[in-house]
Amino acid sequence: MDIMEAEQLFGWLASILTTLIFVPQLVKAFKTKMTNDLSMMMLVLAVMGNACWLVHALLSSNLPLIVCAMLIIVMSMVLIIFKYKNERRV
């Protein structure tokens, strides 16, 4: 395996693992319908930080990072909307 293959392999591995950290929270939120223990600030910062990563990834043509940033932005936005709707009902 050469350096470029290793770089791609670790880029995809990091992107997959980093993206997966949001999946358990999404599943739990949808199962329990409880979002009061989620930090809105953390979710907003996740969107903002990953938007910056997305711009960086697009400028550097880093496909694994593009995919990761986009998925985390989408999952964070879903959690923000879900949190807002759940807490508005209470």
C-alpha positions in Angstrom: 0.0 0.0 0.0 1.4 3.3 -1.0 1.1 6.7 0.8 -1.9 7.9 -1.3 -3.8 4.6 -0.7 -3.2 4.8 3.0 -4.3 8.5 3.0 -7.5 7.6 1.3 -8.1 4.6 3.6 -7.6 6.6 6.8 -9.6 9.5 5.4 -12.6 7.2 4.7 -12.2 5.4 8.0 -12.1 8.7 10.0 -15.1 10.0 8.1 -17.2 6.9 8.7 -16.3 6.7 12.4 -16.8 10.5 13.0 -20.2 10.4 11.2 -21.3 7.3 13.2 -21.0 9.2 16.5 -24.3 11.0 15.7 -26.3 7.8 14.8 -26.9 6.5 18.4 -28.1 9.9 19.5 -30.5 10.1 16.5 -31.9 6.6 17.2 -32.3 7.4 20.9 -34.0 10.7 20.3 -36.5 9.1 17.9 -37.2 6.1 20.1 -37.7 8.0 23.4 -38.9 11.3 21.9 -36.7 12.9 24.6 -34.4 15.7 23.6 -34.2 17.8 26.7 -30.7 16.4 27.6 -29.3 17.4 24.2 -27.4 20.6 24.1 -28.7 23.0 21.4 -25.4 24.9 21.5 -23.5 21.7 20.8 -25.7 21.0 17.8 -25.4 24.5 16.4 -21.6 24.4 16.8 -21.6 21.0 15.1 -23.4 22.5 12.1 -21.2 25.6 12.0 -17.9 23.7 12.5 -18.9 21.1 9.8 -19.9 23.8 7.4 -16.4 25.2 7.7 -15.0 21.7 7.2 -17.2 21.3 4.2 -15.9 24.5 2.6 -12.3 23.4 3.3 -13.0 19.9 1.9 -14.6 21.3 -1.2 -11.6 23.6 -1.8 -9.1 20.8 -1.3 -11.3 18.2 -3.1 -11.2 15.9 -0.1 -14.1 13.5 -0.8 -14.1 11.6 2.5 -14.3 14.9 4.4 -17.0 16.3 2.0 -19.2 13.2 2.7 -18.5 13.3 6.5 -19.2 17.1 6.9 -22.4 16.9 4.8 -23.8 13.9 6.8 -23.0 15.5 10.1 -24.6 18.7 9.1 -27.8 16.8 8.0 -27.9 14.7 11.2 -27.3 17.8 13.4 -30.0 19.7 11.6 -32.4 16.8 12.1 -31.7 16.8 15.8 -32.1 20.6 16.0 -35.5 20.4 14.3 -36.5 17.4 16.4 -35.4 19.1 19.7 -37.2 22.3 18.8 -40.5 20.5 18.0 -40.3 18.3 21.1 -39.5 21.1 23.5 -42.1 23.4 22.0 -44.8 20.8 22.9 -43.9 20.9 26.6 
